[in-house]
């Protein structure tokens, strides 16, 4: 999950899908991959409501706060 948030190929692919009108969706912890995705120079999530797992529900609950980075 965290590697995709920083992967230029992944970012470009999501940007291309979004720019061409294709649906882009992320579930569970996956919204973190949208961290660096842009559309027309702005964050792809600007002005949108986004939900994902928080540290408490995800990493802290399974004692992975220091193992799994946050995006």
TORLOPA-504697 format. One line per 8 residues: for each residue x, y, z of N, C-alpha, C, CB. Coordinates in nm, 4 decimals. Glycine has a CB too. Example, Ala and Ser with C-alpha at 12.3 -4.5 7.8 and 13.67 -1.06 7.14 Angstrom:
BEGIN
1.3190:-0.5690:0.7800:1.2300:-0.4500:0.7800:1.3200:-0.3300:0.7800:1.1308:-0.4473:0.9046  1.2850:-0.2250:0.7080:1.3670:-0.1060:0.7140:1.2900:0.0030:0.7870:1.4084:-0.0598:0.5725;
END
This chain:
BEGIN
0.0826:-0.1188:0.0000:0.0000:0.0000:0.0000:0.0868:0.1249:0.0000:-0.0938:-0.0001:0.1202  0.1835:0.1353:0.0884:0.2618:0.2588:0.0967:0.3562:0.2741:-0.0219:0.3412:0.2620:0.2264  0.3972:0.1636:-0.0816:0.4850:0.1752:-0.1979:0.4106:0.2322:-0.3180:0.5446:0.0390:-0.2332  0.2837:0.2003:-0.3350:0.2056:0.2529:-0.4466:0.1810:0.4028:-0.4347:0.0734:0.1803:-0.4557  0.1720:0.4533:-0.3133:0.1485:0.5958:-0.2923:0.2650:0.6801:-0.3422:0.1240:0.6238:-0.1451  0.3829:0.6220:-0.3508:0.5021:0.6941:-0.3947:0.5518:0.6484:-0.5318:0.6123:0.6773:-0.2930  0.4901:0.5478:-0.5896:0.5359:0.4910:-0.7163:0.4909:0.5782:-0.8337:0.4830:0.3469:-0.7332  0.5846:0.6361:-0.9092:0.5476:0.7243:-1.0206:0.4583:0.6576:-1.1249:0.6717:0.7750:-1.0878;
0.4798:0.5291:-1.1511:0.3964:0.4581:-1.2502:0.2526:0.4452:-1.2001:0.4549:0.3174:-1.2803  0.2371:0.4151:-1.0723:0.1038:0.4028:-1.0142:0.0314:0.5377:-1.0158:0.1127:0.3487:-0.8703  0.1028:0.6426:-0.9773:0.0455:0.7767:-0.9764:0.0013:0.8159:-1.1171:0.1471:0.8788:-0.9212  0.0877:0.7940:-1.2146:0.0552:0.8274:-1.3538:-0.0649:0.7485:-1.4032:0.1753:0.8010:-1.4445  -0.0709:0.6216:-1.3732:-0.1827:0.5372:-1.4155:-0.3148:0.5892:-1.3584:-0.1594:0.3915:-1.3715  -0.3165:0.6209:-1.2305:-0.4391:0.6726:-1.1685:-0.4763:0.8070:-1.2305:-0.4212:0.6871:-1.0150  -0.3777:0.8935:-1.2518:-0.4050:1.0236:-1.3141:-0.4618:1.0073:-1.4542:-0.2776:1.1080:-1.3195  -0.4081:0.9142:-1.5313:-0.4570:0.8900:-1.6674:-0.5996:0.8361:-1.6664:-0.3649:0.7921:-1.7403;
-0.6286:0.7437:-1.5763:-0.7650:0.6914:-1.5644:-0.8614:0.8052:-1.5312:-0.7724:0.5803:-1.4558  -0.8281:0.8820:-1.4289:-0.9160:0.9895:-1.3834:-0.9362:1.0938:-1.4934:-0.8584:1.0559:-1.2573  -0.8282:1.1326:-1.5600:-0.8352:1.2342:-1.6657:-0.9193:1.1890:-1.7842:-0.6956:1.2693:-1.7133  -0.9238:1.0582:-1.8087:-1.0020:1.0076:-1.9215:-1.1465:0.9746:-1.8840:-0.9355:0.8846:-1.9784  -1.1840:1.0061:-1.7595:-1.3225:0.9845:-1.7172:-1.3515:0.8456:-1.6645:-1.4131:1.0120:-1.8300  -1.2482:0.7647:-1.6500:-1.2680:0.6302:-1.5956:-1.2822:0.6394:-1.4436:-1.1495:0.5358:-1.6348  -1.3591:0.5490:-1.3850:-1.3771:0.5528:-1.2395:-1.2478:0.5172:-1.1658:-1.4889:0.4569:-1.1976  -1.2253:0.5853:-1.0564:-1.1129:0.5571:-0.9677:-1.1718:0.5386:-0.8288:-1.0041:0.6724:-0.9705;
-1.1439:0.4251:-0.7670:-1.1983:0.3961:-0.6346:-1.0922:0.3280:-0.5496:-1.3248:0.3076:-0.6448  -1.1047:0.3442:-0.4191:-1.0109:0.2817:-0.3258:-1.0884:0.2433:-0.2003:-0.8909:0.3778:-0.2914  -1.0587:0.1265:-0.1466:-1.1318:0.0738:-0.0318:-1.0350:0.0392:0.0809:-1.2143:-0.0504:-0.0720  -1.0820:0.0500:0.2039:-1.0075:0.0103:0.3225:-0.8884:0.1035:0.3451:-0.9599:-0.1352:0.3096  -0.7667:0.0539:0.3357:-0.6472:0.1358:0.3528:-0.6011:0.1982:0.2203:-0.5347:0.0518:0.4126  -0.6569:0.1540:0.1109:-0.6112:0.1950:-0.0218:-0.6231:0.3442:-0.0535:-0.6866:0.1199:-0.1227  -0.7124:0.4239:0.0079:-0.7134:0.5665:-0.0250:-0.5777:0.6343:-0.0059:-0.8162:0.6368:0.0591  -0.4901:0.5738:0.0698:-0.3557:0.6278:0.0861:-0.2793:0.6373:-0.0450:-0.2784:0.5434:0.1830;
-0.3139:0.5557:-0.1444:-0.2437:0.5607:-0.2726:-0.2762:0.6879:-0.3497:-0.2790:0.4388:-0.3568  -0.3790:0.7596:-0.3098:-0.4179:0.8828:-0.3785:-0.3402:1.0044:-0.3279:-0.5670:0.9067:-0.3615  -0.2532:0.9828:-0.2329:-0.1796:1.0892:-0.1652:-0.1128:1.1890:-0.2603:-0.0755:1.0286:-0.0766  -0.0485:1.1426:-0.3645:0.0248:1.2318:-0.4552:-0.0394:1.2448:-0.5939:0.1665:1.1822:-0.4707  -0.1569:1.1884:-0.6120:-0.2236:1.1933:-0.7423:-0.2837:1.3325:-0.7640:-0.3341:1.0836:-0.7523  -0.2612:1.3866:-0.8846:-0.3083:1.5218:-0.9179:-0.4012:1.5181:-1.0389:-0.1889:1.6158:-0.9457  -0.4896:1.6180:-1.0445:-0.5733:1.6419:-1.1615:-0.5746:1.7924:-1.1836:-0.7196:1.5840:-1.1429  -0.5301:1.8343:-1.3011:-0.5208:1.9769:-1.3340:-0.4435:2.0537:-1.2271:-0.6610:2.0371:-1.3504;
-0.3343:1.9922:-1.1781:-0.2463:2.0575:-1.0824:-0.2915:2.0554:-0.9376:-0.2283:2.1953:-1.1226  -0.4076:1.9993:-0.9113:-0.4621:1.9933:-0.7753:-0.4731:1.8477:-0.7291:-0.6010:2.0627:-0.7689  -0.4775:1.8281:-0.6002:-0.4968:1.6940:-0.5453:-0.6250:1.6341:-0.6004:-0.5006:1.6975:-0.3909  -0.6189:1.5074:-0.6375:-0.7359:1.4385:-0.6938:-0.8524:1.4340:-0.5937:-0.6977:1.2953:-0.7363  -0.8214:1.4458:-0.4665:-0.9264:1.4382:-0.3649:-0.9719:1.5762:-0.3156:-0.8775:1.3560:-0.2474  -0.9150:1.6832:-0.3715:-0.9542:1.8174:-0.3296:-1.1039:1.8380:-0.3521:-0.8729:1.9242:-0.4059  -1.1725:1.8801:-0.2479:-1.3158:1.9054:-0.2564:-1.4031:1.7812:-0.2480:-1.3451:1.9755:-0.3824  -1.3411:1.6661:-0.2247:-1.4176:1.5407:-0.2150:-1.4132:1.4879:-0.0720:-1.3620:1.4340:-0.3136;
-1.5125:1.4123:-0.0374:-1.5129:1.3442:0.0918:-1.4443:1.2099:0.0750:-1.6581:1.3265:0.1468  -1.3421:1.1851:0.1563:-1.2644:1.0623:0.1467:-1.2627:0.9957:0.2836:-1.1194:1.0907:0.0962  -1.2822:0.8663:0.2842:-1.2811:0.7898:0.4086:-1.1839:0.6737:0.3946:-1.4233:0.7386:0.4443  -1.1146:0.6440:0.5016:-1.0249:0.5296:0.5042:-1.0020:0.4919:0.6496:-0.8901:0.5606:0.4314  -0.9270:0.3878:0.6730:-0.8959:0.3473:0.8093:-0.7996:0.4473:0.8721:-0.8360:0.2053:0.8120  -0.8208:0.4766:0.9972:-0.7313:0.5638:1.0713:-0.6193:0.4807:1.1333:-0.8085:0.6422:1.1801  -0.5200:0.5471:1.1889:-0.4132:0.4759:1.2588:-0.4706:0.3874:1.3688:-0.3119:0.5750:1.3180  -0.5665:0.4378:1.4442:-0.6253:0.3618:1.5548:-0.6966:0.2361:1.5094:-0.7212:0.4481:1.6306;
-0.7647:0.2442:1.3978:-0.8384:0.1274:1.3486:-0.7499:0.0333:1.2704:-0.9544:0.1708:1.2624  -0.6387:0.0819:1.2232:-0.5534:-0.0013:1.1402:-0.4248:-0.0394:1.2087:-0.5228:0.0681:1.0127  -0.3287:0.0486:1.2000:-0.1946:0.0150:1.2460:-0.1847:-0.0009:1.3977:-0.0983:0.1205:1.2007  -0.2442:0.0893:1.4745:-0.2326:0.0792:1.6205:-0.3008:-0.0463:1.6742:-0.2926:0.2028:1.6868  -0.4151:-0.0808:1.6168:-0.4909:-0.1964:1.6650:-0.4131:-0.3265:1.6511:-0.6219:-0.2073:1.5902  -0.3262:-0.3326:1.5521:-0.2491:-0.4555:1.5311:-0.1007:-0.4353:1.5611:-0.2665:-0.5045:1.3875  -0.0727:-0.3269:1.6322:0.0645:-0.2968:1.6784:0.1644:-0.2822:1.5640:0.1125:-0.4059:1.7722  0.1226:-0.2140:1.4553:0.2102:-0.1950:1.3399:0.2415:-0.0484:1.3131:0.1474:-0.2562:1.2174;
0.2163:0.0389:1.4106:0.2378:0.1811:1.3906:0.3807:0.2133:1.3492:0.2033:0.2559:1.5159  0.4768:0.1431:1.4042:0.6169:0.1695:1.3711:0.6657:0.0886:1.2520:0.7040:0.1403:1.4903  0.5846:-0.0019:1.2030:0.6238:-0.0874:1.0908:0.5705:-0.0337:0.9591:0.5743:-0.2298:1.1125  0.4418:0.0021:0.9580:0.3756:0.0462:0.8362:0.3741:0.1993:0.8348:0.2306:-0.0120:0.8265  0.4381:0.2613:0.7355:0.4403:0.4075:0.7310:0.3055:0.4654:0.6937:0.5447:0.4552:0.6330  0.2876:0.5906:0.7246:0.1653:0.6629:0.6884:0.1926:0.7428:0.5633:0.1170:0.7556:0.8039  0.0896:0.7547:0.4748:0.1101:0.8350:0.3563:0.0468:0.9707:0.3727:0.0547:0.7655:0.2342;
END
